[in-house]
Amino acid sequence: MGRVTSNGIPVGIFAIEFYLPEKVLTSDDIASVSGLDRGTMETKLGIKSLHVCTEAECASDLAVAASERLFASTGFPREKVDGVVLCTQNPDYKLPATACLVQDRLRLSKGCMALDINQGCSGYPYGLAIGSSLVNSGICQNVLLIMSETYSKVVSYQDKTVCGLFGDGAASTLLRPASKAGLISFHFGTDGSGFDRLIVPAGGSRIPSNQETQVLTEDCNGDYRSLNHIRMHGRDIFEFMDRVVPASVASALETGGLRMNDVKLFVFHQANKYMLEFLFRKMKIPSDRTIVDMEDIGNTVSASIPIALKRALLQRRVQPGDVVVLCGFGVGLSWATAVLRWNDEDGWAVH
């Protein structure tokens, strides 16, 4: 069922900035290590290179870098930020929350709320709902919504199902009061019965990480991974996406009183080129109203939607008054759609 944003304080996106680690792996680099066919990576996945963290870099480092870019580009006073919502599936520590580290390193007010969410591919629409609700209700005035993912730390580069797919990156979004609400409606869904379709088995309380969980084992396809590595059942994820995404988008639009033809740009989670193009054909969305933007960065999980949206803004593909649909789907299994109307009368958009 869709949800309409409430009738409290109008909320808008003031700015988006992103950061990618300096280290780059090309398709040749990955093919030489994994045996993954370079042509498959570039043609089917739509990826020629990935940005990945060094061993010393963590989610907080990327989050801080993206947020510092936001402050620098907008001139927005950091002391006015009173909320941080950080989405990551690879936190710096088991505890405390990475958002607490980010609050301190960004020199934000000690009166600032700071919390983590662990949502993955659907994290950006979920985060928009949480962050905008904080502003809409008056609990916070200015919220930093940060997506920061370092999947390279849990990828086996001897596993062809994932090694050429996931890149690292972070995106920071500033949500604040606006004269007109930008966020129109949402739709959310969860199917926890598929929790093991995309999973890192070890490292939590269920299977603590130890010497045994670090051992690489070979599967029937000749791929090697340990229990500390991500494992993905690609066919099941594809079928899940096919089942839930069109219905979620339709529900969110219906709740907002809109139709497919009202939408200027559909920005979906950048899972891979093949999956996105399949969805666009099925949903009969013209290519000039879609975005596939992962050739040089790969699938950056929760950061993929805001990075793709920011790049679309820089290309002037979205103008004031345009309706934009954002849809995330994947690990959980979880999915979410956000519908917004772009507006730069309050200084939003590109900086």
PLY file of the C-alpha trace (Angstrom):
ply
format ascii 1.0
element vertex 351
property float x
property float y
property float z
element edge 350
property int vertex1
property int vertex2
end_header
0.00 0.00 0.00
1.30 3.48 -0.84
1.85 6.28 1.65
1.35 9.99 1.05
3.72 12.39 2.76
2.00 14.04 5.72
0.63 17.58 5.87
3.18 19.01 8.29
6.22 21.09 7.32
6.95 20.82 3.54
10.26 19.03 2.89
12.61 19.14 -0.06
16.02 17.95 -1.24
18.36 20.92 -0.94
21.51 19.29 -2.35
23.17 15.98 -3.25
26.90 15.25 -3.44
28.80 11.99 -3.74
32.28 10.59 -3.23
34.05 7.62 -4.81
37.27 6.07 -3.47
40.40 6.80 -5.51
41.35 3.15 -6.07
39.92 1.78 -9.35
39.61 -1.79 -10.61
39.11 -2.16 -14.36
37.32 -5.02 -16.09
40.79 -6.30 -17.10
41.92 -6.26 -13.46
38.89 -8.24 -12.34
39.02 -10.68 -15.26
42.68 -11.48 -14.55
41.94 -12.37 -10.92
38.53 -14.02 -11.16
38.28 -15.54 -14.63
35.11 -13.51 -15.18
34.67 -12.83 -18.89
35.43 -9.19 -19.60
32.75 -9.09 -22.30
30.10 -10.31 -19.87
31.06 -7.65 -17.34
31.00 -4.81 -19.87
28.12 -5.88 -22.13
25.68 -7.63 -19.79
26.42 -5.89 -16.49
27.25 -2.58 -18.16
30.36 -2.10 -16.02
33.90 -1.29 -17.17
35.43 -0.26 -13.86
34.74 -0.05 -10.13
35.92 2.26 -7.37
36.94 0.28 -4.28
38.19 1.15 -0.82
41.70 0.54 0.39
42.04 -1.74 3.40
42.21 1.33 5.65
39.08 3.07 4.28
35.71 2.50 5.93
32.11 3.63 5.53
32.62 6.68 7.76
35.51 7.91 5.59
33.38 7.88 2.45
30.41 9.40 4.29
32.49 12.28 5.64
34.08 12.95 2.23
30.68 13.10 0.48
29.23 15.37 3.19
32.23 17.71 3.16
31.67 18.11 -0.58
28.05 19.02 0.13
29.01 21.69 2.67
31.69 23.07 0.33
29.41 23.23 -2.72
26.40 24.75 -0.96
27.93 26.86 1.78
25.26 25.47 4.10
26.29 25.99 7.76
27.11 22.60 9.26
26.09 23.79 12.72
22.48 23.94 11.49
22.36 20.19 10.80
20.41 18.56 13.61
19.87 15.09 12.17
22.07 12.43 10.52
20.57 9.27 9.05
23.31 7.00 7.70
22.62 3.87 5.68
25.38 1.27 5.45
25.64 -2.50 5.52
29.34 -2.44 6.40
29.66 -0.21 9.49
33.04 0.78 10.89
32.27 -1.10 14.11
29.67 -3.55 15.36
28.93 -0.74 17.79
28.65 2.26 18.05
26.58 3.50 15.13
28.71 4.86 12.28
26.50 7.96 12.23
27.94 8.90 15.64
31.47 8.85 14.22
30.34 10.94 11.27
28.66 13.52 13.53
31.94 14.04 15.36
34.21 14.07 12.30
31.94 16.57 10.51
31.98 18.77 13.63
28.20 18.84 13.82
26.29 20.06 16.84
26.19 17.77 19.89
22.45 18.40 19.83
22.32 16.44 16.60
20.33 13.21 16.29
22.46 10.47 14.66
21.35 6.97 13.71
22.21 4.12 11.35
19.91 2.08 9.16
20.96 -1.20 7.56
18.82 -1.39 4.45
21.00 -1.91 1.38
19.58 -1.52 -2.12
16.28 0.08 -1.04
18.03 2.33 1.47
17.63 5.66 -0.32
13.81 5.71 -0.56
13.65 4.36 3.00
16.06 7.05 4.13
14.08 9.77 2.34
10.98 8.64 4.21
12.76 8.67 7.58
14.64 11.93 7.04
11.69 13.82 5.57
9.45 12.57 8.38
11.85 14.03 10.94
11.69 17.42 9.21
7.98 17.19 8.38
7.12 16.55 12.03
9.31 19.37 13.30
11.62 17.04 15.23
14.57 18.14 13.06
15.15 21.13 10.81
17.98 19.97 8.58
18.82 16.29 8.03
21.87 14.80 6.35
20.83 11.56 4.68
23.99 9.59 3.87
24.35 6.37 1.90
27.81 4.83 2.35
28.65 1.36 1.07
31.91 -0.63 1.06
30.83 -3.98 -0.40
34.37 -4.63 -1.69
35.20 -5.67 1.87
32.81 -8.63 1.67
33.29 -9.61 -2.00
35.37 -12.62 -2.98
37.23 -11.77 -6.16
37.24 -15.47 -6.95
33.44 -15.48 -7.11
32.28 -14.61 -10.63
28.69 -13.99 -9.48
29.63 -10.81 -7.59
33.25 -9.80 -8.22
32.55 -7.60 -11.26
29.39 -6.04 -9.89
29.76 -4.13 -6.63
31.65 -0.86 -6.27
32.14 1.37 -3.23
30.82 4.89 -2.84
28.87 7.35 -0.71
26.25 10.03 -1.33
25.09 12.77 1.02
21.69 14.47 0.69
20.48 17.49 2.65
16.77 17.47 3.50
15.25 20.66 4.88
12.05 22.73 5.00
10.83 24.10 1.68
8.05 26.37 0.47
6.54 23.40 -1.37
6.84 19.72 -0.52
9.06 17.90 -2.98
8.28 14.40 -1.75
4.83 13.31 -2.88
4.32 9.65 -2.01
6.02 6.38 -1.06
5.52 2.66 -1.36
7.36 0.03 0.74
7.55 -3.75 0.80
9.41 -6.55 2.54
9.68 -10.31 2.01
11.97 -11.58 4.75
11.47 -15.18 3.63
14.10 -14.39 0.98
16.68 -13.09 3.45
19.27 -15.64 2.31
19.08 -14.77 -1.39
21.62 -11.98 -0.85
23.56 -12.47 2.35
26.88 -12.43 4.18
26.35 -15.53 6.36
29.01 -14.95 9.02
29.91 -11.97 11.18
26.73 -11.54 13.20
25.48 -13.31 16.31
23.93 -16.20 14.35
27.28 -17.27 12.86
30.13 -15.39 14.55
33.18 -14.76 12.39
36.09 -17.02 13.26
38.98 -18.87 11.64
36.67 -21.42 10.05
34.37 -18.84 8.46
37.38 -17.36 6.64
38.09 -20.57 4.71
37.39 -20.37 0.96
35.32 -23.22 -0.44
34.52 -24.04 -4.06
30.94 -24.38 -5.28
29.62 -26.44 -8.19
30.33 -23.59 -10.63
33.97 -23.25 -9.68
33.51 -20.06 -7.65
35.31 -19.61 -4.34
33.95 -17.75 -1.32
33.96 -18.01 2.47
31.14 -17.52 4.95
32.51 -14.00 5.47
31.79 -13.16 1.83
28.59 -12.05 0.16
26.67 -14.73 -1.70
23.98 -13.87 -4.20
21.37 -16.07 -5.86
21.10 -14.03 -9.03
18.15 -15.80 -10.64
16.04 -15.47 -7.51
16.92 -11.76 -7.17
15.95 -11.22 -10.81
12.58 -12.94 -10.36
11.97 -10.94 -7.18
12.73 -7.67 -8.99
10.44 -8.63 -11.87
7.63 -9.34 -9.43
7.77 -6.32 -7.12
9.19 -3.28 -8.94
6.44 -2.55 -11.49
3.73 -2.95 -8.84
5.59 -0.76 -6.34
6.06 2.06 -8.85
2.41 1.83 -9.92
1.20 1.95 -6.30
3.34 4.96 -5.37
2.18 6.88 -8.45
-1.47 6.02 -7.83
-1.18 7.19 -4.22
0.29 10.47 -5.42
-2.46 10.93 -8.01
-0.03 10.56 -10.90
0.42 8.37 -13.99
3.46 6.90 -15.71
3.28 9.59 -18.41
3.59 12.30 -15.76
7.10 11.14 -14.85
10.10 12.89 -16.41
12.76 10.49 -15.10
12.78 7.03 -13.52
15.87 6.49 -11.37
16.06 2.87 -10.28
18.67 1.16 -8.12
21.59 0.58 -10.46
21.64 -3.20 -10.04
23.09 -3.99 -13.46
22.42 -3.00 -17.06
20.63 -6.22 -18.03
18.15 -6.06 -15.15
17.37 -2.38 -15.68
16.84 -2.69 -19.42
14.55 -5.68 -18.81
12.48 -3.60 -16.37
12.26 -0.62 -18.71
11.03 -2.82 -21.57
8.49 -4.56 -19.36
7.20 -1.27 -17.96
7.26 0.35 -21.43
9.37 3.30 -20.24
11.08 5.21 -23.11
14.87 5.32 -22.85
14.91 9.13 -22.64
13.06 8.86 -19.31
15.43 6.30 -17.76
18.98 6.27 -16.51
21.60 3.50 -16.60
24.70 4.98 -15.03
27.15 2.43 -13.65
29.78 1.98 -16.36
32.55 3.55 -14.30
31.32 2.81 -10.75
29.32 -0.43 -10.75
26.50 -1.21 -8.34
27.07 1.02 -5.31
24.08 -0.46 -3.44
22.20 2.21 -1.41
24.35 4.99 -2.91
23.45 4.07 -6.50
20.17 6.05 -6.68
21.44 9.38 -5.31
24.63 9.14 -7.41
22.60 8.47 -10.56
20.16 11.27 -9.65
22.99 13.75 -9.05
24.55 12.89 -12.41
21.19 13.35 -14.11
20.88 16.77 -12.48
24.34 17.74 -13.70
23.24 16.74 -17.21
20.13 18.96 -16.80
17.86 15.97 -17.38
15.56 17.19 -14.59
14.00 20.65 -14.53
11.93 22.49 -11.89
8.45 20.98 -11.66
9.48 17.61 -13.12
8.21 14.44 -11.46
10.93 11.90 -10.62
10.45 8.30 -9.46
13.12 6.61 -7.33
12.90 2.84 -6.78
15.26 0.62 -4.78
15.11 -3.17 -4.49
17.28 -6.04 -3.30
18.83 -7.33 -0.08
16.30 -8.14 2.60
14.36 -8.86 0.47
13.19 -5.27 0.52
11.87 -2.70 -1.91
10.70 0.92 -1.85
9.58 3.66 -4.24
9.60 7.41 -3.67
7.83 9.93 -5.93
8.98 13.54 -5.84
8.47 16.78 -7.74
11.71 18.61 -8.40
11.79 22.26 -7.39
14.73 24.65 -7.15
12.92 27.78 -5.95
14.42 27.19 -2.50
17.93 26.71 -3.81
17.65 22.98 -4.39
19.14 20.93 -7.17
22.60 21.38 -8.65
25.39 23.14 -6.75
0 1
1 2
2 3
3 4
4 5
5 6
6 7
7 8
8 9
9 10
10 11
11 12
12 13
13 14
14 15
15 16
16 17
17 18
18 19
19 20
20 21
21 22
22 23
23 24
24 25
25 26
26 27
27 28
28 29
29 30
30 31
31 32
32 33
33 34
34 35
35 36
36 37
37 38
38 39
39 40
40 41
41 42
42 43
43 44
44 45
45 46
46 47
47 48
48 49
49 50
50 51
51 52
52 53
53 54
54 55
55 56
56 57
57 58
58 59
59 60
60 61
61 62
62 63
63 64
64 65
65 66
66 67
67 68
68 69
69 70
70 71
71 72
72 73
73 74
74 75
75 76
76 77
77 78
78 79
79 80
80 81
81 82
82 83
83 84
84 85
85 86
86 87
87 88
88 89
89 90
90 91
91 92
92 93
93 94
94 95
95 96
96 97
97 98
98 99
99 100
100 101
101 102
102 103
103 104
104 105
105 106
106 107
107 108
108 109
109 110
110 111
111 112
112 113
113 114
114 115
115 116
116 117
117 118
118 119
119 120
120 121
121 122
122 123
123 124
124 125
125 126
126 127
127 128
128 129
129 130
130 131
131 132
132 133
133 134
134 135
135 136
136 137
137 138
138 139
139 140
140 141
141 142
142 143
143 144
144 145
145 146
146 147
147 148
148 149
149 150
150 151
151 152
152 153
153 154
154 155
155 156
156 157
157 158
158 159
159 160
160 161
161 162
162 163
163 164
164 165
165 166
166 167
167 168
168 169
169 170
170 171
171 172
172 173
173 174
174 175
175 176
176 177
177 178
178 179
179 180
180 181
181 182
182 183
183 184
184 185
185 186
186 187
187 188
188 189
189 190
190 191
191 192
192 193
193 194
194 195
195 196
196 197
197 198
198 199
199 200
200 201
201 202
202 203
203 204
204 205
205 206
206 207
207 208
208 209
209 210
210 211
211 212
212 213
213 214
214 215
215 216
216 217
217 218
218 219
219 220
220 221
221 222
222 223
223 224
224 225
225 226
226 227
227 228
228 229
229 230
230 231
231 232
232 233
233 234
234 235
235 236
236 237
237 238
238 239
239 240
240 241
241 242
242 243
243 244
244 245
245 246
246 247
247 248
248 249
249 250
250 251
251 252
252 253
253 254
254 255
255 256
256 257
257 258
258 259
259 260
260 261
261 262
262 263
263 264
264 265
265 266
266 267
267 268
268 269
269 270
270 271
271 272
272 273
273 274
274 275
275 276
276 277
277 278
278 279
279 280
280 281
281 282
282 283
283 284
284 285
285 286
286 287
287 288
288 289
289 290
290 291
291 292
292 293
293 294
294 295
295 296
296 297
297 298
298 299
299 300
300 301
301 302
302 303
303 304
304 305
305 306
306 307
307 308
308 309
309 310
310 311
311 312
312 313
313 314
314 315
315 316
316 317
317 318
318 319
319 320
320 321
321 322
322 323
323 324
324 325
325 326
326 327
327 328
328 329
329 330
330 331
331 332
332 333
333 334
334 335
335 336
336 337
337 338
338 339
339 340
340 341
341 342
342 343
343 344
344 345
345 346
346 347
347 348
348 349
349 350
